Amino acid sequence: SATPAGRAAAAASERKLTQFLDQLASWERPDDRRLVLTAKDGTRALLTRPVEQHPDLAGRWIIETIGGQPLVTERRPPTLSISMGNIGVHADCNGMGAPFRIPAPGRIAVSGPIVGTAIGCPPEDAAEDDLMAKAMTAASAYRFEGDRLIFTGGPGMVVRRPPAPDRRLA
């Protein structure tokens, strides 16, 4: 909370957590969703992995096209990320995101405000940011076609999953 009492409560909570973590003695993982931490004095903390609301959409995607045109960037692939009710984009300059909801199967509603970095960008990078923000916020529906996720509404956007990393040792 932004009130003085809220800030004080948050600071006290952070101190308590730090003290607990400094005294950590053991941990156990009863299953793939829970982690139990135990301090030297026997105090225990249960941490649970949040459940992804939309697992079929969740993760990182490479932006292929917006408005039917390839989105070509200079320094890194343009990406769209979806996690825990938030959707975001990033290319050569700023990263930005906003909350979203799924009001019905195949429908998406991205709500503002968009929150992001405010790096001064060259005009071509700023134009990429504007285009990605417009495509993300104007999306009103989605569908899967093979390994691609297609957003419609506004200019439209096509994304695909990046290839799995090569984990073999050289």
DSSP file with accessible surface (Angstrom, degrees, kcal/mol):
  #  RESIDUE AA STRUCTURE BP1 BP2  ACC     N-H-->O    O-->H-N    N-H-->O    O-->H-N    TCO  KAPPA ALPHA  PHI   PSI    X-CA   Y-CA   Z-CA
    1    1 A S              0   0  114      0, 0.0     9,-0.1     0, 0.0     8,-0.1   0.000 360.0 360.0 360.0 150.2    0.0    0.0    0.0
    2    2 A A        +     0   0   84      4,-0.1     3,-0.0     5,-0.1     0, 0.0   0.504 360.0 101.0 -84.5  -1.7    1.2    3.5   -0.7
    3    3 A T  S  > S-     0   0   71      1,-0.1     4,-2.7     4,-0.0     5,-0.2  -0.444  85.9-114.3 -79.4 157.8    0.2    4.8    2.8
    4    4 A P  H  > S+     0   0   95      0, 0.0     4,-2.4     0, 0.0     5,-0.2   0.914 119.5  50.2 -57.2 -40.6    2.9    5.2    5.5
    5    5 A A  H  > S+     0   0   75      1,-0.2     4,-2.4     2,-0.2     5,-0.2   0.903 110.6  49.8 -64.8 -39.4    1.3    2.5    7.5
    6    6 A G  H  > S+     0   0   16      2,-0.2     4,-2.3     1,-0.2    -1,-0.2   0.910 111.2  48.3 -65.0 -42.1    1.3    0.2    4.5
    7    7 A R  H  X S+     0   0  139     -4,-2.7     4,-2.5     2,-0.2    -2,-0.2   0.908 111.7  50.2 -64.6 -40.8    4.9    0.9    3.7
    8    8 A A  H  X S+     0   0   61     -4,-2.4     4,-2.4    -5,-0.2    -2,-0.2   0.917 111.0  48.9 -64.0 -42.2    5.9    0.2    7.3
    9    9 A A  H  X S+     0   0   61     -4,-2.4     4,-2.3     2,-0.2    -2,-0.2   0.909 111.4  49.9 -63.8 -40.9    3.9   -3.1    7.3
   10   10 A A  H  X S+     0   0   45     -4,-2.3     4,-2.5     2,-0.2    -2,-0.2   0.923 111.0  49.1 -64.5 -41.7    5.7   -4.1    4.1
   11   11 A A  H  X S+     0   0   34     -4,-2.5     4,-2.3     2,-0.2    -2,-0.2   0.916 111.3  49.3 -64.5 -41.5    9.1   -3.3    5.5
   12   12 A A  H  X S+     0   0   46     -4,-2.4     4,-2.4     2,-0.2    -1,-0.2   0.915 111.0  50.4 -64.2 -39.8    8.4   -5.3    8.7
   13   13 A S  H  X S+     0   0   79     -4,-2.3     4,-2.4     1,-0.2    -2,-0.2   0.919 109.9  50.1 -64.3 -42.1    7.2   -8.2    6.6
   14   14 A E  H  X S+     0   0  131     -4,-2.5     4,-2.5     2,-0.2    -1,-0.2   0.903 110.1  50.4 -63.9 -40.6   10.4   -8.1    4.5
   15   15 A R  H  X S+     0   0  142     -4,-2.3     4,-2.6     2,-0.2    -2,-0.2   0.928 110.4  50.0 -62.4 -43.2   12.6   -8.0    7.6
   16   16 A K  H  X S+     0   0  158     -4,-2.4     4,-2.2     1,-0.2    -2,-0.2   0.922 111.7  47.9 -62.3 -43.0   10.7  -11.1    9.0
   17   17 A L  H  X S+     0   0   99     -4,-2.4     4,-2.8     2,-0.2     5,-0.2   0.928 111.3  50.5 -63.6 -43.1   11.2  -13.0    5.8
   18   18 A T  H  X S+     0   0   74     -4,-2.5     4,-2.4     1,-0.2    -2,-0.2   0.922 110.0  50.1 -61.6 -44.1   14.9  -12.1    5.6
   19   19 A Q  H  X S+     0   0  126     -4,-2.6     4,-0.9     2,-0.2    -1,-0.2   0.913 111.6  49.0 -61.2 -42.1   15.4  -13.2    9.2
   20   20 A F  H >< S+     0   0   33     -4,-2.2     3,-1.0    -5,-0.2    -2,-0.2   0.951 111.8  47.9 -61.8 -48.4   13.6  -16.5    8.4
   21   21 A L  H >< S+     0   0   81     -4,-2.8     3,-1.3     1,-0.3    -2,-0.2   0.857 106.1  58.1 -64.8 -33.4   15.7  -17.1    5.3
   22   22 A D  H 3< S+     0   0  113     -4,-2.4    -1,-0.3     1,-0.2    -2,-0.2   0.770 109.9  45.4 -64.9 -23.8   18.9  -16.3    7.2
   23   23 A Q  T << S+     0   0   93     -3,-1.0    17,-2.2    -4,-0.9    -1,-0.2   0.261  80.7 143.0-103.4  12.0   18.1  -19.2    9.6
   24   24 A L  E <   +A   39   0A  63     -3,-1.3    15,-0.3    15,-0.2     3,-0.1  -0.262  17.4 168.9 -59.1 132.6   17.1  -21.7    7.0
   25   25 A A  E     -     0   0A  63     13,-3.1     2,-0.3     1,-0.4    14,-0.2   0.690  57.1  -7.5-115.4 -33.6   18.2  -25.2    7.9
   26   26 A S  E     -A   38   0A  59     12,-2.1    12,-2.8     2,-0.0    -1,-0.4  -0.979  49.9-155.2-158.5 168.7   16.5  -27.6    5.5
   27   27 A W  E     -A   37   0A 171     -2,-0.3     2,-0.3    10,-0.2    10,-0.2  -0.970   5.4-169.2-146.3 157.8   13.9  -27.9    2.7
   28   28 A E  E     -A   36   0A  90      8,-2.0     8,-3.0    -2,-0.3     3,-0.1  -0.984  15.0-147.9-146.0 153.7   11.8  -30.7    1.3
   29   29 A R  E     -     0   0A 131     -2,-0.3     6,-0.2     6,-0.2     3,-0.0  -0.833  12.5-178.6-125.3  92.4    9.7  -31.0   -1.8
   30   30 A P  E    S-     0   0A  58      0, 0.0     2,-0.3     0, 0.0    -1,-0.1   0.782  72.9 -14.4 -64.4 -27.9    6.6  -33.2   -1.1
   31   31 A D  E >  S-A   34   0A  60      3,-0.7     3,-0.7    -3,-0.1    -3,-0.0  -0.917  84.1 -80.8-159.1-177.1    5.5  -32.8   -4.7
   32   32 A D  T 3  S+     0   0  108     -2,-0.3     3,-0.0     1,-0.2    -3,-0.0   0.543 124.4  46.0 -76.3  -2.2    6.1  -30.7   -7.8
   33   33 A R  T 3  S+     0   0  103      1,-0.1    16,-2.8    15,-0.1     2,-0.4   0.553 105.6  62.0-111.1 -13.1    3.8  -27.9   -6.6
   34   34 A R  E <   -AB  31  48A 101     -3,-0.7    -3,-0.7    14,-0.2     2,-0.4  -0.935  49.4-175.0-124.8 145.5    5.0  -27.5   -3.0
   35   35 A L  E     - B   0  47A  56     12,-2.6    12,-3.1    -2,-0.4     2,-0.5  -0.999  11.3-158.7-133.9 127.2    8.2  -26.5   -1.2
   36   36 A V  E     -AB  28  46A  11     -8,-3.0    -8,-2.0    -2,-0.4     2,-0.4  -0.947   6.4-165.4-111.3 122.1    8.6  -26.7    2.6
   37   37 A L  E     -AB  27  45A  20      8,-2.7     8,-2.5    -2,-0.5     2,-0.4  -0.885   2.9-163.0-105.0 137.9   11.4  -24.6    4.2
   38   38 A T  E     -AB  26  44A  22    -12,-2.8   -13,-3.1    -2,-0.4   -12,-2.1  -0.983   5.8-149.1-125.6 128.6   12.4  -25.2    7.8
   39   39 A A  E >   -A   24   0A   5      4,-3.2     3,-2.0    -2,-0.4   -15,-0.2  -0.404  35.2 -99.7 -86.8 169.1   14.4  -22.8    9.9
   40   40 A K  T 3  S+     0   0  145    -17,-2.2   -16,-0.1     1,-0.3    -1,-0.1   0.809 123.8  54.6 -59.2 -31.1   16.8  -23.8   12.7
   41   41 A D  T 3  S-     0   0  124    -18,-0.1    -1,-0.3     2,-0.1     3,-0.1   0.398 123.7-103.1 -85.2   3.6   14.2  -23.0   15.4
   42   42 A G  S <  S+     0   0   44     -3,-2.0    -2,-0.1     1,-0.3     2,-0.1   0.356  72.0 146.9  93.7  -7.5   11.7  -25.4   13.6
   43   43 A T        -     0   0   70     -5,-0.1    -4,-3.2     1,-0.0     2,-0.3  -0.423  32.7-157.0 -61.6 135.6    9.6  -22.6   12.0
   44   44 A R  E     -B   38   0A 146     -6,-0.2     2,-0.4    -3,-0.1    -6,-0.2  -0.890  13.7-162.8-120.7 150.4    8.3  -23.8    8.7
   45   45 A A  E     -B   37   0A  31     -8,-2.5    -8,-2.7    -2,-0.3     2,-0.6  -0.996   9.1-150.7-130.0 134.8    7.1  -22.1    5.6
   46   46 A L  E     -B   36   0A 105     -2,-0.4     2,-0.4   -10,-0.2   -10,-0.2  -0.935  12.7-171.5-106.5 122.6    5.0  -23.6    2.8
   47   47 A L  E     -B   35   0A  79    -12,-3.1   -12,-2.6    -2,-0.6     2,-0.4  -0.937   4.4-163.7-111.6 134.4    5.5  -22.2   -0.7
   48   48 A T  E     -B   34   0A  84     -2,-0.4   -14,-0.2   -14,-0.2   -15,-0.1  -0.948  22.1-119.6-120.1 142.4    3.2  -23.3   -3.5
   49   49 A R        -     0   0  140    -16,-2.8   -17,-0.0    -2,-0.4   -16,-0.0  -0.638  37.1-116.5 -75.3 128.8    3.7  -22.9   -7.2
   50   50 A P        -     0   0   85      0, 0.0     2,-0.5     0, 0.0    -1,-0.1  -0.328  24.9-117.5 -65.6 151.1    1.0  -20.8   -8.7
   51   51 A V        -     0   0   95     -3,-0.0     2,-0.3    33,-0.0     3,-0.0  -0.791  26.8-121.5 -90.9 124.5   -1.3  -22.5  -11.2
   52   52 A E        -     0   0   44     -2,-0.5    -1,-0.0     1,-0.2     6,-0.0  -0.511  15.2-148.5 -66.0 128.1   -1.1  -20.9  -14.6
   53   53 A Q  S    S+     0   0  121     -2,-0.3    -1,-0.2     1,-0.3    -2,-0.0   0.821  91.2  24.5 -68.9 -34.2   -4.5  -19.7  -15.6
   54   54 A H    >>  +     0   0   41      1,-0.1     4,-1.9     2,-0.0     3,-1.3  -0.619  67.7 171.0-132.9  74.2   -4.0  -20.3  -19.3
   55   55 A P  T 34 S+     0   0   92      0, 0.0    -1,-0.1     0, 0.0    -2,-0.1   0.792  76.9  59.9 -61.6 -27.5   -1.3  -23.0  -19.8
   56   56 A D  T 34 S+     0   0   78      1,-0.2    -2,-0.0     3,-0.0     0, 0.0   0.823 115.6  34.6 -70.3 -26.4   -2.0  -23.3  -23.6
   57   57 A L  T <4 S+     0   0    0     -3,-1.3    -1,-0.2    24,-0.0    25,-0.2   0.710  96.2 109.1 -94.3 -24.3   -1.1  -19.6  -24.0
   58   58 A A     <  +     0   0   18     -4,-1.9     2,-0.2    23,-0.1    25,-0.2  -0.163  56.4  40.9 -63.4 146.4    1.6  -19.3  -21.3
   59   59 A G  E    S-C   82   0B  32     23,-3.0    23,-2.3     2,-0.0     2,-0.4  -0.696  91.7 -41.3 120.7-168.2    5.2  -18.8  -22.2
   60   60 A R  E     -C   81   0B 124     -2,-0.2     2,-0.3    21,-0.2    21,-0.2  -0.824  49.8-173.9-103.0 137.6    7.4  -17.0  -24.6
   61   61 A W  E     -C   80   0B   5     19,-3.1    19,-2.5    -2,-0.4     2,-0.5  -0.947  23.7-126.2-127.7 147.7    6.5  -16.6  -28.3
   62   62 A I  E     -CD  79 160B  16     98,-3.7    98,-2.2    -2,-0.3     2,-0.6  -0.829  27.2-128.3 -92.1 128.9    8.4  -15.1  -31.2
   63   63 A I  E     + D   0 159B   3     15,-2.7    96,-0.2    -2,-0.5     8,-0.2  -0.684  32.7 172.3 -79.6 118.9    6.5  -12.4  -33.1
   64   64 A E  E     +     0   0B  44     94,-2.8     7,-2.0    -2,-0.6     2,-0.3   0.889  60.0   2.0 -91.3 -52.0    6.5  -13.3  -36.8
   65   65 A T  E     -ED  70 158B  32     93,-1.6    93,-2.3     5,-0.3     2,-0.4  -0.978  47.5-165.0-139.7 152.9    4.1  -10.8  -38.3
   66   66 A I  E >  S-ED  69 157B   6      3,-2.3     3,-1.7    -2,-0.3    91,-0.2  -0.992  89.0  -1.7-132.7 128.2    1.9   -7.9  -37.3
   67   67 A G  T 3  S-     0   0   42     89,-1.9    89,-0.1    88,-0.4    90,-0.1   0.813 131.1 -60.9  62.1  28.8   -0.8   -6.8  -39.8
   68   68 A G  T 3  S+     0   0   59      1,-0.2    -1,-0.3    88,-0.1    89,-0.1   0.409 115.7 110.7  80.0  -0.9    0.4   -9.5  -42.2
   69   69 A Q  E <  S-E   66   0B 136     -3,-1.7    -3,-2.3     1,-0.0    -1,-0.2  -0.863  75.9-107.0-109.0 138.8    3.9   -8.0  -42.4
   70   70 A P  E     -E   65   0B  89      0, 0.0     2,-0.8     0, 0.0    -5,-0.3  -0.311  25.8-134.9 -59.2 140.7    7.1   -9.6  -40.9
   71   71 A L        -     0   0   20     -7,-2.0     2,-0.5    -8,-0.2    -8,-0.0  -0.883  28.1-173.4 -99.2 103.5    8.3   -7.8  -37.8
   72   72 A V        -     0   0  117     -2,-0.8     2,-0.3     5,-0.1    -8,-0.0  -0.879   2.4-175.7-103.1 126.1   12.1   -7.6  -38.4
   73   73 A T        -     0   0   24     -2,-0.5    52,-0.0     1,-0.1    -2,-0.0  -0.794  22.8-139.0-118.9 164.6   14.2   -6.3  -35.6
   74   74 A E  S    S+     0   0  126     -2,-0.3    -1,-0.1     1,-0.1    -2,-0.0   0.879  90.3  26.2 -91.4 -44.8   18.0   -5.6  -35.4
   75   75 A R  S    S-     0   0  136      1,-0.3    -1,-0.1     2,-0.0    17,-0.0   0.753 124.1  -1.4-100.8 -26.7   19.3   -6.8  -32.1
   76   76 A R  S    S-     0   0  119      3,-0.0    -1,-0.3     0, 0.0    16,-0.1  -0.989  81.8 -83.4-158.0 158.5   17.0   -9.6  -30.9
   77   77 A P        -     0   0   71      0, 0.0     2,-0.3     0, 0.0    -5,-0.1  -0.396  50.0-110.7 -65.8 141.4   13.9  -11.4  -32.0
   78   78 A P        -     0   0    7      0, 0.0   -15,-2.7     0, 0.0     2,-0.3  -0.558  44.1-163.2 -72.3 133.3   10.7   -9.6  -31.0
   79   79 A T  E     -CF  62  90B  17     11,-3.1    11,-2.1    -2,-0.3     2,-0.4  -0.902  23.0-157.7-124.9 153.1    8.9  -11.6  -28.3
   80   80 A L  E     -CF  61  89B   0    -19,-2.5   -19,-3.1    -2,-0.3     2,-0.4  -0.985  18.0-165.1-121.2 132.2    5.5  -11.8  -26.7
   81   81 A S  E     -CF  60  88B  51      7,-2.7     7,-2.5    -2,-0.4     2,-0.4  -0.973   6.3-169.8-123.3 139.0    5.3  -13.3  -23.2
   82   82 A I  E     +CF  59  87B   1    -23,-2.3   -23,-3.0    -2,-0.4     2,-0.3  -0.995  20.8 145.6-129.9 126.2    2.2  -14.6  -21.5
   83   83 A S  E >   - F   0  86B  65      3,-2.4     3,-1.7    -2,-0.4    -2,-0.0  -0.915  62.2 -12.4-162.2 133.8    2.1  -15.5  -17.8
   84   84 A M  T 3  S-     0   0   72     -2,-0.3     3,-0.1     1,-0.3   -32,-0.1   0.837 128.0 -42.6  47.8  47.2   -0.3  -15.3  -14.8
   85   85 A G  T 3  S+     0   0    9      1,-0.2    15,-2.3    14,-0.1     2,-0.4   0.640 117.3 107.0  80.2  12.5   -2.8  -13.1  -16.4
   86   86 A N  E <   -FG  83  99B  85     -3,-1.7    -3,-2.4    13,-0.3     2,-0.4  -0.956  47.3-165.2-125.1 147.0   -0.3  -10.7  -18.0
   87   87 A I  E     +FG  82  98B   4     11,-2.7    11,-2.5    -2,-0.4     2,-0.3  -0.982  16.1 172.3-128.8 136.9    0.7  -10.3  -21.6
   88   88 A G  E     -FG  81  97B  14     -7,-2.5    -7,-2.7    -2,-0.4     2,-0.3  -0.972  17.9-153.0-145.5 160.4    3.8   -8.4  -22.7
   89   89 A V  E     +FG  80  96B   5      7,-2.6     7,-2.3    -2,-0.3     2,-0.3  -0.948  11.3 177.3-132.3 153.9    6.0   -7.6  -25.7
   90   90 A H  E     +FG  79  95B  53    -11,-2.1   -11,-3.1    -2,-0.3     5,-0.2  -0.960  11.5 148.4-156.2 137.0    9.7   -6.7  -26.2
   91   91 A A  S    S-     0   0    0      3,-0.8    34,-0.0    -2,-0.3   -18,-0.0  -0.174  70.7 -31.3-134.1-124.8   11.9   -6.0  -29.2
   92   92 A D  S    S+     0   0    6     -2,-0.1     3,-0.1    33,-0.1    33,-0.1   0.642 126.8  10.9 -80.6 -16.1   14.9   -3.8  -29.7
   93   93 A a  S    S+     0   0   12      1,-0.4     2,-0.2    32,-0.2    27,-0.1   0.473 112.7  21.3-127.2 -93.5   14.0   -1.0  -27.3
   94   94 A N        -     0   0   19     31,-0.2    -3,-0.8    25,-0.1    -1,-0.4  -0.501  53.8-145.8 -89.3 153.1   11.2   -1.0  -24.7
   95   95 A G  E     +G   90   0B  15     -5,-0.2    22,-2.2    -2,-0.2     2,-0.3  -0.892  26.0 171.7-109.0 145.6    9.4   -3.8  -23.0
   96   96 A M  E     +GH  89 116B  27     -7,-2.3    -7,-2.6    -2,-0.4     2,-0.3  -0.987   6.8 170.4-151.9 157.7    5.7   -3.4  -22.1
   97   97 A G  E     -GH  88 115B  17     18,-2.5    18,-3.1    -2,-0.3    -9,-0.3  -0.979  10.3-166.3-161.5 172.7    2.8   -5.3  -20.8
   98   98 A A  E     -G   87   0B   4    -11,-2.5   -11,-2.7    -2,-0.3    14,-0.1  -0.977  35.1 -90.1-157.9 159.6   -0.7   -5.3  -19.5
   99   99 A P  E     -G   86   0B  54      0, 0.0    12,-2.3     0, 0.0     2,-0.3  -0.399  43.1-172.4 -71.9 155.1   -3.2   -7.6  -17.8
  100  100 A F  E     -L  110   0C  12    -15,-2.3     2,-0.3    10,-0.2    10,-0.2  -0.949  10.6-161.2-141.4 165.0   -5.5   -9.7  -19.9
  101  101 A R  E     -L  109   0C 150      8,-1.9     8,-2.4    -2,-0.3     3,-0.1  -0.958  21.6-129.9-141.5 161.1   -8.5  -11.9  -19.4
  102  102 A I        -     0   0   37     -2,-0.3     6,-0.2     6,-0.2    -2,-0.0  -0.895  23.4-179.9-111.2  95.4  -10.2  -14.6  -21.4
  103  103 A P  S    S-     0   0   71      0, 0.0    -1,-0.1     0, 0.0     5,-0.1   0.751  72.1  -4.2 -71.7 -21.6  -13.9  -13.7  -21.4
  104  104 A A  S >  S-     0   0   44      3,-0.4     3,-2.5    -3,-0.1    -3,-0.0  -0.966  99.9 -65.7-160.5 159.6  -14.9  -16.7  -23.5
  105  105 A P  T 3  S+     0   0  127      0, 0.0     3,-0.1     0, 0.0    37,-0.0  -0.282 123.7   9.8 -54.3 129.4  -13.0  -19.5  -25.3
  106  106 A G  T 3  S+     0   0   25      1,-0.3    36,-2.4    35,-0.1     2,-0.3   0.460 108.6 107.1  80.3   1.0  -10.9  -18.0  -28.1
  107  107 A R  B <   -I  141   0B 118     -3,-2.5    -3,-0.4    34,-0.3     2,-0.3  -0.865  46.3-171.7-112.0 147.5  -11.6  -14.5  -27.0
  108  108 A I        -     0   0    6     32,-1.5     2,-0.4    -2,-0.3    -6,-0.2  -0.994   9.2-166.5-138.0 142.7   -9.0  -12.2  -25.3
  109  109 A A  E     -L  101   0C  28     -8,-2.4    -8,-1.9    -2,-0.3     2,-0.5  -0.958   6.9-163.4-131.4 110.7   -9.4   -8.8  -23.6
  110  110 A V  E     -L  100   0C  23     29,-0.5     2,-0.3    -2,-0.4   -10,-0.2  -0.844  13.4-162.3 -93.9 125.2   -6.2   -6.8  -22.9
  111  111 A S        -     0   0   60    -12,-2.3    -2,-0.0    -2,-0.5    26,-0.0  -0.818  19.4 -84.2-111.6 151.8   -6.9   -4.1  -20.4
  112  112 A G  S    S+     0   0   53     -2,-0.3     2,-0.1   -14,-0.1   -14,-0.1  -0.239  78.1  71.5 -93.4-178.0   -4.7   -1.1  -19.7
  113  113 A P        -     0   0  106      0, 0.0     2,-0.4     0, 0.0    -2,-0.1   0.555  61.6-140.0 -82.1 157.7   -2.9    0.7  -18.7
  114  114 A I        -     0   0   64     -2,-0.1     2,-0.4   -16,-0.1   -16,-0.2  -0.654  18.1-157.1 -76.0 132.3    0.2   -0.7  -20.5
  115  115 A V  E     +H   97   0B 106    -18,-3.1   -18,-2.5    -2,-0.4     2,-0.3  -0.931  29.0 132.6-112.6 136.0    3.2   -0.5  -18.2
  116  116 A G  E     -H   96   0B  48     -2,-0.4   -20,-0.2   -20,-0.3     2,-0.1  -0.972  53.5 -69.4-164.9 179.7    6.7   -0.5  -19.6
  117  117 A T        -     0   0   78    -22,-2.2   -23,-0.1    -2,-0.3   -24,-0.0  -0.337  32.6-144.7 -75.2 165.1   10.1    0.9  -19.7
  118  118 A A        +     0   0  102     -2,-0.1     2,-0.3   -25,-0.1    -1,-0.1  -0.401  33.6 160.1-132.4  55.5   10.7    4.4  -21.1
  119  119 A I        -     0   0   97      1,-0.1     2,-0.5     0, 0.0   -25,-0.1  -0.609  49.1-111.6 -77.7 135.7   14.0    4.1  -22.8
  120  120 A G        -     0   0   77     -2,-0.3    -1,-0.1   -27,-0.1    -2,-0.0  -0.567  46.5-167.6 -67.8 121.0   14.6    6.8  -25.4
  121  121 A a        -     0   0   32     -2,-0.5   -28,-0.1     1,-0.1    -1,-0.0  -0.834  26.3-102.6-114.7 151.8   14.6    4.9  -28.7
  122  122 A P    >>  -     0   0   56      0, 0.0     4,-2.5     0, 0.0     3,-0.6  -0.315  48.4-101.7 -61.0 155.6   15.5    5.8  -32.2
  123  123 A P  H 3> S+     0   0  106      0, 0.0     4,-2.2     0, 0.0     5,-0.2   0.862 121.4  52.4 -53.5 -39.1   12.4    6.5  -34.4
  124  124 A E  H 3> S+     0   0   98      1,-0.2     4,-1.6     2,-0.2     5,-0.1   0.889 112.0  45.9 -68.6 -34.7   12.4    3.1  -36.1
  125  125 A D  H <> S+     0   0    0     -3,-0.6     4,-2.4     2,-0.2    -1,-0.2   0.895 111.0  52.3 -72.4 -39.1   12.5    1.3  -32.7
  126  126 A A  H  X S+     0   0   33     -4,-2.5     4,-2.5     1,-0.2    -2,-0.2   0.894 107.7  53.0 -62.1 -36.5    9.8    3.5  -31.2
  127  127 A A  H  X S+     0   0   55     -4,-2.2     4,-2.4    -5,-0.3    -1,-0.2   0.900 107.8  50.7 -66.0 -40.0    7.7    2.7  -34.3
  128  128 A E  H  X S+     0   0   24     -4,-1.6     4,-2.8     2,-0.2     5,-0.2   0.931 110.5  49.9 -59.9 -46.7    8.2   -1.1  -33.6
  129  129 A D  H  X S+     0   0    7     -4,-2.4     4,-2.7     1,-0.2    -2,-0.2   0.930 111.4  48.4 -57.9 -46.4    7.1   -0.5  -29.9
  130  130 A D  H  X S+     0   0  114     -4,-2.5     4,-2.4     1,-0.2    -1,-0.2   0.915 112.2  48.8 -61.5 -42.5    4.0    1.4  -31.0
  131  131 A L  H  X S+     0   0   70     -4,-2.4     4,-2.6     2,-0.2    -2,-0.2   0.926 112.8  46.9 -64.9 -44.5    3.1   -1.3  -33.5
  132  132 A M  H  X S+     0   0    0     -4,-2.8     4,-2.6     2,-0.2     5,-0.2   0.920 112.4  50.2 -64.0 -42.9    3.5   -4.1  -31.0
  133  133 A A  H  X S+     0   0   16     -4,-2.7     4,-2.7    -5,-0.2     5,-0.3   0.923 111.8  48.2 -61.8 -42.8    1.5   -2.2  -28.3
  134  134 A K  H  X S+     0   0  129     -4,-2.4     4,-2.2    -5,-0.2    -2,-0.2   0.933 113.2  47.1 -63.5 -44.5   -1.3   -1.6  -30.8
  135  135 A A  H  X S+     0   0    1     -4,-2.6     4,-0.8     1,-0.2    -2,-0.2   0.905 114.7  47.3 -64.8 -39.1   -1.4   -5.3  -31.9
  136  136 A M  H  < S+     0   0    1     -4,-2.6     3,-0.4    -5,-0.2    -2,-0.2   0.944 117.5  39.7 -68.2 -47.4   -1.3   -6.5  -28.3
  137  137 A T  H  < S+     0   0   57     -4,-2.7   -27,-0.4     1,-0.2    -2,-0.2   0.782 114.8  51.8 -78.1 -24.4   -4.0   -4.2  -26.9
  138  138 A A  H  < S+     0   0   36     -4,-2.2    -1,-0.2    -5,-0.3    -2,-0.2   0.613  80.0 117.1 -86.2 -11.9   -6.3   -4.4  -30.0
  139  139 A A     <  +     0   0    7     -4,-0.8   -29,-0.5    -3,-0.4    14,-0.3  -0.312  29.9 166.0 -58.6 133.4   -6.3   -8.2  -30.0
  140  140 A S        +     0   0   42     12,-3.1   -32,-1.5     1,-0.3     2,-0.3   0.506  60.7  21.0-125.0 -13.6   -9.9   -9.5  -29.4
  141  141 A A  E     -IJ 107 152B  13     11,-1.6    11,-2.4   -34,-0.3    -1,-0.3  -0.970  59.2-164.5-150.6 162.1   -9.6  -13.2  -30.3
  142  142 A Y  E     + J   0 151B  28    -36,-2.4     2,-0.3    -2,-0.3     9,-0.2  -0.983   6.2 177.4-147.1 157.6   -7.0  -15.9  -30.8
  143  143 A R  E     - J   0 150B 116      7,-1.8     7,-3.1    -2,-0.3     2,-0.4  -0.977  26.6-119.0-154.0 159.7   -6.7  -19.3  -32.4
  144  144 A F  E     - J   0 149B  87     -2,-0.3     2,-0.4     5,-0.2     5,-0.2  -0.858  21.4-179.1-102.8 137.2   -4.0  -21.9  -32.8
  145  145 A E  E >   - J   0 148B 105      3,-2.4     3,-1.9    -2,-0.4     2,-0.2  -0.895  66.4 -57.1-133.2 102.0   -2.8  -23.1  -36.3
  146  146 A G  T 3  S-     0   0   80     -2,-0.4    -1,-0.1     1,-0.3     0, 0.0  -0.441 121.7 -15.8  63.2-126.8   -0.2  -25.7  -35.9
  147  147 A D  T 3  S+     0   0   94     -2,-0.2    14,-1.1    -3,-0.1     2,-0.3   0.270 121.6  93.6 -92.3  12.5    2.7  -24.3  -33.8
  148  148 A R  E <   -JK 145 160B  85     -3,-1.9    -3,-2.4    12,-0.2     2,-0.5  -0.799  61.4-149.6-108.6 149.6    1.4  -20.7  -34.3
  149  149 A L  E     -JK 144 159B   0     10,-2.6    10,-2.6    -2,-0.3     2,-0.5  -0.975  18.0-159.6-114.0 124.7   -0.8  -18.6  -32.2
  150  150 A I  E     -JK 143 158B  17     -7,-3.1    -7,-1.8    -2,-0.5     2,-0.4  -0.937   3.8-162.2-115.3 122.2   -2.8  -16.1  -34.2
  151  151 A F  E     -JK 142 157B   2      6,-3.3     6,-2.0    -2,-0.5     2,-0.3  -0.866   9.3-166.2-100.6 134.8   -4.4  -13.0  -32.7
  152  152 A T  E     +J  141   0B  54    -11,-2.4   -12,-3.1    -2,-0.4   -11,-1.6  -0.810  44.9  71.2-118.0 163.5   -7.1  -11.2  -34.5
  153  153 A G  S >  S+     0   0   25      1,-0.4     3,-1.3    -2,-0.3   -15,-0.1   0.058  94.0  17.1 101.1 138.5   -8.6   -7.7  -33.9
  154  154 A G  T 3  S-     0   0   59      1,-0.3    -1,-0.4   -16,-0.1   -19,-0.1  -0.347 137.7 -24.0  63.9-144.7   -6.7   -4.5  -34.7
  155  155 A P  T 3  S-     0   0   39      0, 0.0   -88,-0.4     0, 0.0    -1,-0.3   0.741  96.0-131.2 -72.3 -19.3   -3.8   -5.2  -37.0
  156  156 A G    <   -     0   0   15     -3,-1.3   -89,-1.9   -21,-0.2     2,-0.3   0.130  16.8-136.8  81.9 154.1   -3.5   -8.8  -35.9
  157  157 A M  E     -DK  66 151B   3     -6,-2.0    -6,-3.3   -91,-0.2     2,-0.5  -0.987   7.1-155.6-151.6 138.1   -0.4  -10.7  -34.9
  158  158 A V  E     +DK  65 150B  29    -93,-2.3   -94,-2.8    -2,-0.3   -93,-1.6  -0.974  20.8 174.9-116.5 127.9    1.1  -14.1  -35.6
  159  159 A V  E     -DK  63 149B   0    -10,-2.6   -10,-2.6    -2,-0.5     2,-0.3  -0.893  10.4-164.4-128.3 158.4    3.5  -15.7  -33.1
  160  160 A R  E     -DK  62 148B  74    -98,-2.2   -98,-3.7    -2,-0.3   -12,-0.2  -0.975  31.1 -98.5-139.4 155.9    5.2  -19.0  -32.8
  161  161 A R        -     0   0   90    -14,-1.1  -100,-0.2    -2,-0.3     3,-0.1  -0.490  42.8-116.2 -69.7 140.8    7.0  -20.9  -30.0
  162  162 A P        -     0   0   33      0, 0.0    -1,-0.1     0, 0.0  -102,-0.1  -0.388  41.6 -89.5 -70.9 157.5   10.8  -20.5  -30.1
  163  163 A P        -     0   0  108      0, 0.0     3,-0.1     0, 0.0     0, 0.0  -0.326  50.6 -94.3 -64.9 152.0   12.7  -23.8  -30.7
  164  164 A A        -     0   0   91      1,-0.1     2,-0.0    -3,-0.1    -3,-0.0  -0.373  49.5-100.6 -63.5 143.5   13.7  -25.7  -27.7
  165  165 A P        -     0   0   83      0, 0.0     2,-0.8     0, 0.0    -1,-0.1  -0.361  30.5-114.7 -66.8 149.1   17.2  -24.9  -26.5
  166  166 A D        -     0   0  106      1,-0.1     0, 0.0    -3,-0.1     0, 0.0  -0.753  33.6-178.3 -84.2 109.1   20.0  -27.3  -27.4
  167  167 A R        +     0   0  210     -2,-0.8     2,-0.2     2,-0.1    -1,-0.1   0.304  39.9 118.1 -95.8   9.3   21.1  -28.7  -24.0
  168  168 A R        -     0   0  194      1,-0.1     2,-0.2     0, 0.0    -2,-0.1  -0.499  68.8-115.0 -76.0 144.6   23.9  -30.9  -25.3
  169  169 A L              0   0  171     -2,-0.2    -1,-0.1     1,-0.1    -2,-0.1  -0.552 360.0 360.0 -76.3 144.7   27.4  -30.1  -24.2
  170  170 A A              0   0  151     -2,-0.2    -1,-0.1     0, 0.0     0, 0.0  -0.395 360.0 360.0 -73.9 360.0   29.8  -29.0  -26.8
